Amino acid sequence: MPAGDIAVGRFVSPQWQDRLGVPLCLLLAAPFLLLAAPLLLFALHPPLPVLLAVVTVAALGHATGLIFQDRPMQLTPDELGGHAFGLHGSGLLAMRGVGAALAGTVAERTSPATAIAVLAASSLTVTLLLAPGLRSGTAAAA
């Protein structure tokens, strides 16, 4: 996860960060569920080295945190920036907990691999539905 943050934060221009926001979300899918589109491969029960590679690629999607935390800060008056950033972080943490509970519930009723694949597909669907709103006006127009 830090590798994706560092790569995007240091080596990708703001214009490209804006363009990469949605594709990185597709790697990560909906950030609040902590599942990624590549994790759909868990349904095929590949060998452990393949799973490790898939999880590594999916973790690069966490760079969306850098991309999308800037937008609320730009829309918030300076005097409320700390509050907005705290609310943003608290909301992400809370939804990660909800996602973990949901994943655990599905895994108990099926299998861990099935739960990962089902939640990844659900998360991917949510991301695709939200994608138009995730793009800023400059990236959508380009």
Backbone bond lengths (Angstrom), bond angles and torsions (degrees), N, CA, C in turn:
res aa  C-N    CA-C-N  psi(-1)  N-CA   C-N-CA  omega(-1)  CA-C   N-CA-C  phi
1 M - - - 1.458 - - 1.523 111.09 -
2 P 1.328 119.10 -45.81 1.465 117.96 178.35 1.522 112.70 -61.86
3 A 1.339 117.84 -32.58 1.466 119.86 179.40 1.531 110.53 -61.30
4 G 1.332 117.04 -42.18 1.469 119.99 177.86 1.512 111.39 -65.44
5 D 1.328 117.66 -42.57 1.465 121.22 177.87 1.524 111.58 -60.67
6 I 1.318 115.93 -45.93 1.469 120.22 -178.77 1.515 110.62 -66.01
7 A 1.330 116.91 -46.04 1.467 119.89 -178.84 1.517 111.55 -60.23
8 V 1.323 116.92 -47.26 1.469 120.29 -178.18 1.526 110.67 -72.09
9 G 1.320 117.41 -43.50 1.464 120.46 -176.90 1.508 114.35 -67.86
10 R 1.330 117.71 -35.70 1.461 120.93 -175.75 1.518 114.37 -96.16
11 F 1.320 117.40 -32.72 1.461 119.30 -167.86 1.525 114.91 -116.10
12 V 1.319 117.71 -0.05 1.460 120.49 -179.20 1.531 108.22 -115.43
13 S 1.324 115.70 127.66 1.467 120.36 -178.58 1.527 110.35 -65.52
14 P 1.345 117.15 157.08 1.471 119.54 178.73 1.534 113.05 -56.78
15 Q 1.325 117.48 -36.07 1.461 119.57 178.62 1.527 110.77 -64.02
16 W 1.327 117.07 -43.77 1.460 120.75 179.13 1.517 111.35 -71.83
17 Q 1.331 117.57 -32.92 1.460 119.57 175.69 1.515 109.70 -59.09
18 D 1.324 116.28 -43.03 1.457 120.34 179.39 1.527 110.98 -61.94
19 R 1.325 116.32 -40.82 1.465 120.35 179.52 1.524 112.63 -71.56
20 L 1.321 116.65 -30.55 1.468 120.77 -177.64 1.522 113.23 -85.39
21 G 1.322 117.71 -7.91 1.457 120.73 -176.53 1.520 113.54 -54.86
22 V 1.320 117.44 -53.82 1.464 120.80 -178.13 1.531 111.46 -68.80
23 P 1.348 119.91 -45.52 1.468 117.40 176.89 1.531 113.29 -58.61
24 L 1.320 117.26 -37.88 1.467 118.96 176.55 1.522 110.87 -67.05
25 C 1.331 116.60 -34.72 1.470 119.48 175.26 1.523 110.96 -63.44
26 L 1.323 116.67 -33.02 1.460 119.20 178.36 1.525 111.08 -70.01
27 L 1.336 116.38 -30.87 1.459 118.57 172.07 1.519 109.87 -66.19
28 L 1.307 113.69 -45.05 1.457 119.73 -178.06 1.511 110.49 -86.44
29 A 1.316 116.44 -22.35 1.451 124.74 -168.59 1.522 106.76 60.28
30 A 1.285 119.24 -148.48 1.462 118.76 -175.96 1.519 109.02 -70.98
31 P 1.339 117.30 118.69 1.454 119.76 -174.58 1.519 114.04 -56.56
32 F 1.315 118.36 -28.37 1.455 119.08 -176.27 1.524 112.42 -72.24
33 L 1.329 118.71 -14.75 1.465 120.10 178.78 1.523 112.92 -98.95
34 L 1.323 116.78 -7.70 1.456 121.30 179.90 1.523 113.17 56.71
35 L 1.287 117.07 30.76 1.461 120.59 177.55 1.517 108.93 -123.76
36 A 1.298 115.49 153.22 1.454 119.13 -175.81 1.522 111.55 -126.12
37 A 1.331 114.59 154.96 1.459 119.76 177.58 1.530 112.21 -55.31
38 P 1.338 119.70 -40.12 1.466 118.07 178.10 1.528 113.41 -61.01
39 L 1.322 116.36 -21.66 1.462 119.12 -178.51 1.523 112.64 -71.66
40 L 1.320 117.03 -5.32 1.468 119.77 172.50 1.530 110.49 -59.82
41 L 1.332 116.53 -24.55 1.460 120.72 179.57 1.528 112.87 -64.68
42 F 1.329 117.12 -18.19 1.461 119.62 177.29 1.526 110.95 -58.86
43 A 1.308 117.56 -28.43 1.466 120.93 -179.75 1.523 111.67 -64.28
44 L 1.333 117.15 -22.23 1.468 121.40 -179.22 1.520 112.46 -89.46
45 H 1.332 117.83 -4.07 1.470 123.68 -179.99 1.533 112.37 52.81
46 P 1.356 116.95 54.17 1.468 118.54 178.84 1.536 110.30 -72.02
47 P 1.338 117.10 169.24 1.467 119.87 179.14 1.537 111.63 -66.40
48 L 1.323 115.31 161.06 1.457 122.12 -175.70 1.531 113.83 -54.30
49 P 1.341 120.93 -44.38 1.469 118.80 179.22 1.535 113.09 -59.48
50 V 1.318 116.28 -35.77 1.471 119.87 177.76 1.525 109.58 -67.25
51 L 1.323 116.68 -43.13 1.464 120.31 178.76 1.527 111.40 -61.66
52 L 1.330 117.19 -40.57 1.465 120.40 178.17 1.527 111.07 -62.52
53 A 1.328 116.73 -41.56 1.464 120.37 178.07 1.528 110.79 -64.42
54 V 1.324 116.50 -42.05 1.468 121.49 -179.92 1.530 110.66 -62.21
55 V 1.325 116.66 -45.53 1.465 120.61 -179.47 1.530 110.43 -65.19
56 T 1.335 116.74 -37.02 1.467 120.42 178.05 1.519 111.04 -63.40
57 V 1.313 117.39 -46.01 1.467 121.08 178.53 1.531 109.89 -63.62
58 A 1.320 116.57 -43.77 1.461 120.27 -179.07 1.523 111.25 -61.85
59 A 1.328 117.39 -35.57 1.464 120.94 -178.41 1.522 111.95 -64.21
60 L 1.322 117.73 -23.66 1.463 119.81 177.01 1.527 111.31 -61.91
61 G 1.311 116.70 -24.65 1.456 120.74 178.50 1.517 113.17 -64.01
62 H 1.331 117.97 -16.93 1.455 120.34 178.48 1.523 112.16 -64.14
63 A 1.321 117.18 -14.23 1.466 120.01 176.50 1.526 111.24 -63.71
64 T 1.324 117.56 -14.15 1.467 119.57 176.01 1.526 111.15 -60.91
65 G 1.320 116.54 -25.92 1.469 119.59 177.63 1.516 111.37 -57.68
66 L 1.318 116.44 -42.34 1.468 120.23 177.87 1.518 111.55 -66.48
67 I 1.311 115.24 -41.08 1.464 119.65 -176.16 1.519 111.14 -68.39
68 F 1.323 116.43 -45.78 1.453 119.21 -172.26 1.522 114.62 -89.87
69 Q 1.325 118.94 -10.33 1.459 118.76 175.85 1.520 110.65 -77.34
70 D 1.306 116.97 -20.65 1.459 120.39 -179.54 1.526 112.08 -73.48
71 R 1.317 117.69 -35.06 1.460 120.88 -176.81 1.529 113.02 -61.52
72 P 1.339 119.92 -48.82 1.465 118.06 177.94 1.529 112.28 -62.29
73 M 1.329 115.96 -32.48 1.466 118.88 180.00 1.532 110.46 -67.89
74 Q 1.315 117.50 -34.73 1.465 121.00 178.28 1.525 111.20 -69.90
75 L 1.313 117.13 -29.31 1.461 121.50 -176.88 1.529 113.14 -90.37
76 T 1.326 116.99 -4.68 1.457 122.01 -175.60 1.522 110.05 -105.58
77 P 1.327 117.90 135.35 1.471 119.31 174.94 1.533 110.66 -57.29
78 D 1.325 116.36 145.89 1.465 121.05 -175.90 1.522 113.18 -53.17
79 E 1.320 117.08 -39.84 1.461 119.58 -176.66 1.533 112.93 -68.97
80 L 1.321 117.62 -16.04 1.472 121.66 179.19 1.528 112.45 -107.87
81 G 1.332 116.93 6.00 1.464 121.60 -175.40 1.521 113.31 -57.85
82 G 1.329 117.33 -44.39 1.464 120.67 -179.98 1.512 111.95 -62.50
83 H 1.328 115.90 -41.98 1.464 120.07 178.71 1.532 110.89 -64.26
84 A 1.330 115.64 -44.26 1.468 119.90 -178.85 1.527 110.75 -63.93
85 F 1.325 116.34 -42.64 1.461 119.82 -179.58 1.524 110.41 -65.51
86 G 1.321 117.33 -40.38 1.463 121.16 177.32 1.512 112.15 -64.17
87 L 1.326 117.00 -42.61 1.461 121.29 178.45 1.525 110.97 -64.42
88 H 1.321 115.72 -41.47 1.463 121.45 177.96 1.537 110.11 -59.59
89 G 1.317 116.59 -49.06 1.459 121.07 -179.46 1.520 112.40 -65.00
90 S 1.324 116.51 -41.58 1.463 120.24 179.29 1.524 111.33 -64.34
91 G 1.318 116.56 -40.46 1.466 120.37 177.96 1.518 111.80 -63.19
92 L 1.336 116.49 -42.04 1.468 119.48 178.23 1.519 111.01 -63.14
93 L 1.325 116.78 -45.50 1.464 119.55 -179.99 1.524 111.83 -62.82
94 A 1.313 116.47 -41.98 1.468 119.97 179.84 1.521 110.62 -62.72
95 M 1.316 117.44 -44.43 1.461 120.05 -178.61 1.527 112.02 -70.97
96 R 1.329 117.10 -28.07 1.466 118.71 173.77 1.524 109.93 -64.70
97 G 1.320 116.64 -38.12 1.463 120.27 175.93 1.518 111.92 -64.19
98 V 1.324 116.44 -42.17 1.464 120.69 177.18 1.535 109.68 -62.29
99 G 1.322 116.11 -43.14 1.463 120.15 178.93 1.518 112.19 -62.55
100 A 1.337 116.98 -41.05 1.462 120.38 178.71 1.523 110.81 -65.23
101 A 1.324 117.40 -41.27 1.462 120.53 178.21 1.529 110.92 -64.16
102 L 1.319 116.19 -41.41 1.459 120.55 178.13 1.527 110.82 -63.79
103 A 1.335 116.03 -44.27 1.467 120.23 179.27 1.522 110.54 -61.57
104 G 1.319 116.93 -42.68 1.462 120.53 179.02 1.516 112.27 -63.65
105 T 1.316 116.07 -40.27 1.468 120.31 179.52 1.521 111.26 -64.26
106 V 1.328 116.19 -44.81 1.476 119.46 179.13 1.529 110.10 -65.96
107 A 1.326 116.95 -40.33 1.468 120.27 -179.66 1.526 111.90 -64.16
108 E 1.327 116.83 -36.04 1.467 119.61 178.19 1.525 111.65 -64.84
109 R 1.312 116.59 -33.35 1.454 120.57 -176.07 1.531 112.74 -89.71
110 T 1.321 116.64 -17.64 1.473 120.29 179.77 1.531 107.75 -125.64
111 S 1.328 115.89 -110.39 1.465 122.39 174.22 1.521 107.29 -145.28
112 P 1.322 118.27 161.34 1.471 119.01 178.69 1.528 112.84 -57.35
113 A 1.332 117.43 -44.10 1.467 119.63 -179.27 1.527 111.24 -63.29
114 T 1.319 117.02 -42.13 1.465 120.38 178.61 1.519 110.59 -65.29
115 A 1.322 116.88 -41.98 1.463 120.47 179.82 1.518 110.86 -61.75
116 I 1.317 116.72 -43.08 1.468 120.15 179.68 1.523 109.87 -62.22
117 A 1.325 117.24 -45.80 1.464 120.82 -179.05 1.527 111.66 -65.65
118 V 1.332 117.66 -42.87 1.471 121.05 -179.15 1.522 110.60 -64.61
119 L 1.322 116.60 -45.74 1.464 119.20 -179.56 1.523 111.72 -70.63
120 A 1.326 117.53 -31.88 1.467 119.54 175.34 1.528 110.17 -64.72
121 A 1.332 117.08 -42.15 1.467 120.16 178.25 1.530 110.52 -64.76
122 S 1.312 117.12 -41.68 1.470 120.67 177.95 1.520 110.78 -63.26
123 S 1.302 115.12 -43.87 1.453 121.11 -178.87 1.524 111.21 -65.38
124 L 1.314 116.07 -40.06 1.464 121.20 177.27 1.523 110.17 -62.47
125 T 1.312 117.20 -41.25 1.466 121.48 177.91 1.526 111.08 -61.23
126 V 1.324 116.40 -45.84 1.473 120.60 178.64 1.524 110.08 -61.09
127 T 1.326 116.90 -44.11 1.464 120.61 -179.80 1.521 111.13 -61.10
128 L 1.327 117.48 -43.91 1.469 120.34 179.83 1.528 111.30 -65.32
129 L 1.322 117.09 -35.66 1.465 119.79 177.22 1.522 111.92 -68.42
130 L 1.330 116.56 -34.41 1.466 120.77 -178.52 1.525 113.48 -88.40
131 A 1.328 117.73 -11.65 1.463 121.94 -173.30 1.526 114.44 -51.69
132 P 1.339 120.14 -43.71 1.467 117.74 -179.35 1.538 112.61 -59.44
133 G 1.302 118.43 -34.56 1.452 121.10 178.92 1.514 114.07 -79.39
134 L 1.335 117.04 -15.76 1.462 121.03 179.33 1.515 112.17 -81.46
135 R 1.309 116.27 -21.28 1.468 119.84 -179.98 1.518 109.31 -82.92
136 S 1.317 114.95 138.30 1.470 116.97 175.58 1.514 108.00 -81.05
137 G 1.295 116.43 169.80 1.464 120.89 -178.26 1.510 112.90 -60.98
138 T 1.343 117.62 -34.34 1.461 119.71 -177.83 1.517 111.89 -71.25
139 A 1.323 117.21 -40.74 1.467 119.41 -178.59 1.518 110.64 -73.93
140 A 1.316 117.60 -37.01 1.460 120.15 -178.94 1.518 110.69 -68.10
141 A 1.336 117.59 -32.27 1.452 121.41 -178.44 1.514 111.72 -80.60
142 A 1.330 118.44 -23.39 1.462 121.62 -175.70 1.506 112.59 -75.54
